[in-house]
Amino acid sequence: MHIKTGIDLIEDSRIEKNLVNKNFLKRVFHPSELRYAKENAKTKKEQAKKLAGIFAIKEATSKALNIIPPKWLEIEVAHNSQGKPTAKLSNLLQKKIKLLSIDASLSHAKGLTTCIVTILKR
């Protein structure tokens, strides 16, 4: 078994500024991710914070798997019933990279979102 890690730090304001940029949103986020952020936030600032977390998970996962440039839409972030996020790879990436699991940990503080992703690989 092989363990890989990736980390990302993003300013929430960077995402907040791009909430009006439809091209950016379509290029980076799945419709399900946009819906999750909208349904679980009362304000645009909270929505941006949710999307910053999703962005950070995608970026940290890309770094851990050495996918450069990141293939944003081939990594989809979902949440379990307790709200814990996880990353799912597209079928194409899953075939290329034999994974056992992806675990993501997020922290939010002072307008910054940090993510550490741990990946178990065969």
Salt bridges, closest charged atoms under 4 A:
ASP8 OD1 - LYS63 NZ 3.28
GLU16 OE1 - LYS45 NZ 3.69
GLU33 OE1 - LYS58 NZ 3.11
GLU59 OE2 - LYS63 NZ 3.95
ASP103 OD1 - LYS84 NZ 3.23
